[in-house]
């Protein structure tokens, strides 16, 4: 009789534990998707600022140069968090942004 009670308690505990793990995994996936989107958004902003800086009317502007440096620091910080959550990466979009950034550096 005691074994049935212990089995019942164990079964209830295991069901609750599985429910909790599934809930945590859903949150982990949500954070992973949003971290990737945040990185790609800031990367696109960095490419835009660099293209703006290369325009004749803004070239050499110290505020824009400072903005480029700061957005680079933000991207590095996000990249360090993104390495943890690298399960939902949009690799094609990231490659396009890297190609656009490389092209802007050549110009």
JOKAJO-V891067 format. One record per helix or strand. SS is the DSSP state (2 for helix, 1 for strand). FROM is the first residue (numbers start at 0). LEN is the number of residues. If there is no record, write none. Layout:
# JOKAJO-V891067
ss & from & len
SS & FROM & LEN
SS & FROM & LEN
This chain:
# JOKAJO-V891067
ss & from & len
2 & 1 & 52
2 & 61 & 21
2 & 90 & 16
